């Protein structure tokens, strides 16, 4: 049994015939797919239950039942693991030392998510665009000063050490990891912590006494630490005069907002999963003007870069575009508050052995290969 902050939503191969016969909602509530686990039950907000498929063509799981339990509180997940009521828990880096002290084995996957603060509302072509949002206003230079001020007001290294337990790397380059060939030394350099400069920029932008902002505190699959990151950033912003309203919000509730671009003027901590080998492949899904959702920005110049990268056959040329053109442009544009690359961590109980993990894969996976001790 796995205890996690929220349930993951990823793409699997489903039966086309089943989908057409029961409809989209029916297929969602009772999926028929091709994997080594068979869907049994989904109690919304509580658990998802699977059973192993006997004689599956690829592999037969070592455990007959796989149960994902939604447990938002990290302390509760830790208590459940120590009591033996679950076998694996997702946990934030700040709890790793505590798990080690009580003899719990941990597994770390380095640099698998890119943490930043989304500044909602940067979609000027959409009906939900609000020109009064300070960081998305029509005056591009004033808006950039606000976004830069929001970066300079935050001590990213402190957040990485105190909230993420030091398990990660502060990076300034957007959606790049420290060893990516398109992450140059100049782009990797984070914005410094400079609250005095942040206050000066806010004054220059026309906000000498700050402004009001809502910070959504939302946990995402495999990223239960995000509300803590949002809380830390909100606290830093308040030190430079910004008035922050905290709003705890379940991911399932927020999902409709981000698909509809209905969160102009709202900020939230997010960790982009490494779901593709190159950064543009992630960004084109959530930042292109024609994308189905927006978890980043919308800009015609950015569209141009993404379109070029999507049609460029040469890997060497794609690296050059990301390193020499798109990367510097994003760094100068300052689309959000960059934190850096974070690790994924789980605590493992005594019944569970080892299993193969795909390097760079967001979150823990390959549950069918988990062995028994």
C-alpha positions in Angstrom: 0.0 0.0 0.0 1.3 3.4 -1.0 0.4 6.6 0.9 0.7 9.8 -1.2 -0.4 13.4 -0.9 -2.6 13.2 -4.0 -3.2 10.7 -6.8 -1.2 10.9 -10.0 -2.9 11.6 -13.3 -0.8 10.3 -16.2 -1.5 8.8 -19.6 -2.1 5.1 -20.1 -3.3 3.0 -23.1 -7.0 2.3 -22.7 -9.5 0.2 -24.6 -11.0 2.2 -27.5 -14.0 -0.1 -27.7 -14.7 0.3 -23.9 -14.3 4.1 -24.1 -16.8 4.3 -27.0 -19.3 1.9 -25.4 -19.5 3.6 -21.9 -18.5 7.1 -22.8 -15.7 9.3 -21.4 -17.1 9.5 -17.8 -17.8 5.8 -17.7 -14.2 5.0 -18.9 -12.8 7.4 -16.3 -14.7 5.7 -13.5 -14.1 2.2 -14.6 -11.0 2.1 -16.9 -10.0 -0.9 -19.0 -6.3 -0.7 -19.8 -3.3 -2.9 -20.8 -1.1 -2.9 -17.7 -0.2 -5.7 -15.3 -2.7 -4.3 -12.7 -6.5 -4.4 -13.1 -8.6 -1.6 -11.8 -10.8 -2.5 -8.9 -12.1 0.6 -7.1 -11.7 4.3 -6.9 -13.1 6.2 -3.8 -12.6 9.8 -4.7 -10.5 11.6 -2.2 -9.6 8.4 -0.4 -8.0 5.5 -2.4 -7.5 3.7 -5.6 -7.3 -0.1 -5.6 -5.8 -2.4 -8.2 -5.3 -6.2 -8.5 -2.5 -8.0 -10.2 -3.3 -9.5 -13.6 -2.4 -13.2 -13.7 -0.2 -14.4 -16.6 0.3 -10.8 -17.8 2.3 -10.8 -21.1 5.0 -8.4 -19.6 5.3 -9.2 -15.9 3.2 -10.6 -13.0 3.5 -8.3 -10.0 4.9 -9.7 -6.8 2.1 -8.1 -4.8 -1.5 -9.2 -5.5 -3.0 -5.8 -4.5 -1.8 -2.3 -5.1 -3.6 0.4 -3.1 -2.9 4.1 -3.4 -4.2 6.0 -0.3 -4.6 9.8 -0.3 -3.0 11.1 2.8 -2.2 14.9 2.5 -0.4 15.3 5.9 3.3 14.2 5.8 3.4 13.4 9.5 0.4 11.1 9.1 2.1 9.3 6.2 5.2 8.8 8.3 3.1 7.4 11.2 1.3 5.0 8.9 4.6 3.7 7.5 6.1 3.1 10.9 2.9 1.4 12.0 3.0 -0.9 9.0 -0.4 0.1 7.6 1.4 1.3 4.4 4.5 0.1 2.7 5.7 3.1 0.7 5.2 6.8 1.3 6.0 9.9 -0.7 7.7 12.5 1.5 9.5 15.8 1.3 13.2 16.3 1.8 12.8 17.9 5.1 11.7 14.6 6.6 14.5 12.4 5.3 16.8 12.8 8.3 13.9 12.0 10.6 13.1 8.8 8.7 16.8 7.8 8.9 16.8 8.3 12.6 14.0 5.8 13.1 15.6 3.3 10.7 13.3 3.8 7.7 14.9 3.1 4.3 14.6 6.0 1.8 15.1 6.1 -2.0 16.0 9.3 -3.7 15.6 10.1 -7.4 17.7 13.3 -8.1 16.6 16.3 -10.1 13.3 15.0 -11.4 11.1 18.1 -11.0 11.6 21.8 -11.7 10.1 24.0 -8.9 8.9 27.5 -9.5 6.1 29.9 -8.6 3.5 30.2 -11.3 2.3 33.8 -11.8 -1.2 33.3 -13.2 -2.7 35.6 -15.8 0.1 35.8 -18.4 -2.2 34.9 -21.4 -3.2 38.2 -23.1 -5.0 36.5 -26.0 -7.5 34.8 -23.8 -10.9 36.0 -22.6 -9.8 35.5 -18.9 -6.9 38.0 -19.3 -7.0 40.7 -16.6 -4.9 43.8 -17.5 -4.9 44.9 -13.8 -2.7 42.0 -12.7 0.6 43.7 -11.8 2.9 41.0 -13.3 0.8 40.6 -16.5 -0.3 44.2 -17.2 0.0 45.5 -20.8 3.0 47.7 -19.9 5.6 45.0 -20.5 8.5 46.8 -18.8 6.5 47.5 -15.6 5.2 44.0 -15.6 8.7 42.6 -15.9 9.9 44.8 -13.0 7.2 43.3 -10.8 8.2 39.7 -11.8 11.8 40.5 -11.2 11.0 42.0 -7.8 9.0 38.9 -6.8 12.2 36.9 -7.6 14.6 39.1 -5.7 12.3 39.1 -2.6 12.8 35.3 -2.2 15.8 33.5 -0.7 15.7 30.4 -2.9 18.7 28.7 -1.3 17.0 28.9 2.1 13.8 27.3 0.6 15.9 24.5 -0.9 17.6 23.8 2.3 14.8 24.3 4.9 11.7 23.3 2.9 13.2 20.7 0.6 15.8 19.3 3.0 18.7 20.3 0.8 17.7 17.7 -1.7 17.9 19.8 -4.9 19.8 22.5 -6.7 18.9 26.2 -7.0 18.9 27.0 -10.7 18.0 30.2 -12.5 17.6 28.6 -16.0 14.0 27.9 -16.7 13.1 24.1 -16.9 16.7 23.1 -17.1 18.6 20.8 -14.9 22.2 21.4 -13.8 23.7 18.9 -16.2 21.6 19.8 -19.3 23.7 20.9 -22.2 21.5 23.9 -22.8 22.0 25.1 -19.2 24.9 27.5 -19.4 26.7 28.9 -16.3 25.1 32.3 -16.9 21.6 30.7 -17.1 22.1 28.5 -14.1 23.0 31.4 -11.9 19.9 32.1 -9.7 18.5 35.6 -9.1 20.1 36.8 -5.8 18.2 37.4 -2.6 17.9 41.2 -2.5 14.7 42.5 -0.8 15.9 46.1 -0.9 16.2 46.0 -4.7 12.9 44.2 -4.8 11.2 47.0 -3.0 12.8 49.6 -5.2 11.6 47.8 -8.4 8.1 47.6 -7.0 8.2 51.4 -6.5 9.5 51.9 -10.0 6.7 49.7 -11.3 4.1 51.8 -9.5 3.5 49.7 -6.4 5.4 51.5 -3.6 3.1 49.9 -1.0 2.8 46.6 -2.7 -0.4 44.9 -3.9 -2.7 42.1 -3.0 -2.2 38.6 -4.3 -3.7 35.1 -3.6 -1.3 32.2 -3.1 -2.9 28.8 -3.8 -1.4 26.2 -1.4 -1.9 23.1 -3.6 -0.2 19.7 -3.4 0.3 17.8 -6.6 1.1 14.1 -7.2 4.6 13.2 -5.9 5.0 16.9 -4.8 3.4 17.1 -1.4 6.0 19.7 -0.4 4.5 22.4 -2.7 2.2 24.0 -0.1 5.2 24.5 2.1 7.1 26.1 -0.7 4.2 28.4 -1.4 3.9 29.4 2.2 7.6 30.2 2.4 7.5 32.4 -0.7 4.4 34.2 0.6 6.3 35.0 3.8 9.2 36.5 1.9 6.8 38.5 -0.3 5.2 40.0 2.8 8.6 41.3 3.9 8.6 43.7 0.9 5.1 44.9 1.4 3.0 42.5 -0.7 -0.2 41.4 1.0 -0.7 37.7 0.5 -3.9 35.7 1.0 -3.2 32.0 1.5 -5.8 29.7 0.0 -5.4 25.9 0.6 -6.9 24.3 -2.4 -7.2 20.6 -3.5 -5.6 19.8 -6.9 -8.8 18.3 -8.2 -10.6 21.6 -7.6 -7.8 23.7 -9.1 -7.6 21.4 -12.2 -10.6 23.0 -13.8 -9.1 26.5 -13.2 -5.8 25.9 -14.9 -7.4 24.2 -17.9 -9.7 27.2 -18.3 -7.0 29.8 -17.5 -9.3 31.0 -14.7 -6.6 32.0 -12.2 -5.4 35.5 -13.3 -3.6 37.2 -10.5 -3.2 34.0 -8.5 0.2 32.5 -7.6 1.0 29.0 -6.8 4.0 26.7 -6.2 4.4 24.1 -8.9 7.0 21.5 -9.8 7.1 20.6 -13.5 7.7 16.9 -14.1 10.5 15.8 -16.3 8.2 14.0 -18.8 10.4 14.4 -21.8 14.1 14.5 -22.6 14.2 18.1 -23.7 12.7 21.1 -21.9 10.8 22.5 -24.9 8.8 19.2 -25.0 7.4 20.0 -21.5 6.9 23.7 -22.2 5.0 23.2 -25.5 2.3 21.3 -23.6 1.7 24.0 -21.0 2.9 27.3 -22.4 2.1 27.5 -26.1 -0.7 29.9 -27.0 -2.6 26.9 -28.6 -1.9 24.6 -25.6 -4.8 23.1 -23.7 -3.7 24.6 -20.5 -1.3 27.2 -19.1 1.1 26.5 -16.3 3.7 29.0 -17.4 3.2 31.9 -19.8 1.8 32.8 -23.2 3.9 34.9 -25.6 4.2 35.0 -29.4 8.0 35.0 -29.2 7.9 31.9 -27.0 5.5 30.3 -29.5 8.1 31.0 -32.2 10.8 29.2 -30.3 8.6 26.2 -29.4 7.4 25.9 -33.0 11.0 25.9 -34.3 12.1 23.3 -31.8 9.1 21.1 -32.5 10.1 20.9 -36.2 13.9 20.9 -35.9 15.2 17.4 -36.7 18.8 18.1 -35.5 19.4 17.5 -31.8 22.5 19.7 -32.0 20.5 22.6 -33.4 17.8 22.2 -30.8 20.4 22.4 -28.1 21.8 25.5 -29.7 18.3 27.1 -29.8 17.6 26.3 -26.2 21.0 27.4 -25.0 21.6 30.5 -27.1 18.2 31.8 -27.9 15.2 30.5 -25.9 17.1 30.2 -22.7 18.5 33.7 -22.6 15.1 35.1 -23.7 13.3 33.3 -20.9 15.9 34.4 -18.4 15.5 38.0 -19.4 11.7 37.8 -19.5 11.4 36.4 -16.0 8.2 34.5 -16.4 7.8 33.4 -12.8 9.8 32.9 -9.6 12.5 30.3 -10.2 13.5 28.0 -7.4 15.3 25.1 -9.0 15.6 21.3 -9.6 14.3 19.1 -6.8 14.6 15.4 -6.0 11.8 12.9 -5.4 11.9 10.8 -2.2 10.0 7.8 -0.7 10.2 6.0 2.6 10.1 2.2 2.2 8.7 -0.3 4.8 10.3 -3.6 5.7 8.1 -5.8 3.4 9.3 -4.0 0.3 12.5 -4.9 -1.6 14.1 -3.1 -4.6 12.7 -2.3 -8.0 14.1 -0.6 -11.2 13.4 3.1 -11.6 13.8 5.1 -14.8 16.3 7.9 -14.3 14.7 11.3 -14.5 11.1 10.0 -14.3 8.8 12.2 -12.3 7.6 10.4 -9.2 7.9 6.8 -8.3 6.7 4.2 -10.7 7.2 0.6 -12.0 5.1 -0.7 -9.1 4.7 -4.1 -10.9 8.4 -4.7 -10.4 8.5 -4.1 -6.6 9.9 -7.2 -5.0 9.1 -8.7 -1.6 11.7 -8.9 1.1 
